[in-house]
């Protein structure tokens, strides 16, 4: 099993990345503030615009380290990667199957069905812990029907319709899952670009981190993250990463954000309003979020398909590996990840 290494998150907007021997060096205003051996990290995510030297880019390429640039608000800018070293036969099969409407629809149905099931399981768990809730019970029924419809739909357009219906219903009652700090964290539904409240700001931030981890995992197992089976192919869009992360959003993203709020690890003081530009996390808020994110990734679970103990941070890699096995026909179907 792959070893989970650190991802270096650089949150200071004025930070510049450079190379010194086999070390990644972080400098602010031309003064070194941090360094780490390249062998100890598997990825770098930097928030800001100062950039990175060609030397550190080559160091990352030589060591298989992904280098991702996000805006100071957490929006994706670009991702730098070295020469493609994936299995050419696997990628050739992936490209062939991406043009097979029937095969692509089947995989897309499994992933969206898994996403809806995970929504349902989060709500069912709430009722197990805190008792019946009429609104949540109603949404659970909606999700159960949406999943059945999604798994039996004849085309991707209808599939996305059922996905949208399920997501809207789920986020209608998401605020019920916020048990503490309700005044500081109001939630009236999902919104983005820009997020209009602190909860949406954290959800969008988490989804960006998940998408980056999934794209890196797909590269690692030899798949092309830009050629997917559900999301439309566009230049620069990691369509397969967006496909695969659908089943992981609720477990890795939603539950994490709820935990931060309900455990009071993050507070309303960690956010700033920027008027029409929405709500953003402060520098302190980002550091709190990322520190907890890294700690969460090192927690372990028993993977439901492999029946092995893995670190949560390896979940994108495991699902990418299983998808590659299905594409190669080593297994009979793709085992979507489901929350218990």
PyMOL commands that set and color helices and strands:
alter all, ss='L'
color gray80, all
select helices_A, chain A and resi 38-40+54-62+88-98+101-130+134-152+156-172+174-177+198-221+239-262+268-270+275-277+283-297+312-327
alter helices_A, ss='H'
color red, helices_A
select strands_A, chain A and resi 6-10+15-20+23-28+31-37+41-47+66-70+76-80+271-273+279-281+300-302+309-311
alter strands_A, ss='S'
color yellow, strands_A
deselect
rebuild
show_as cartoon
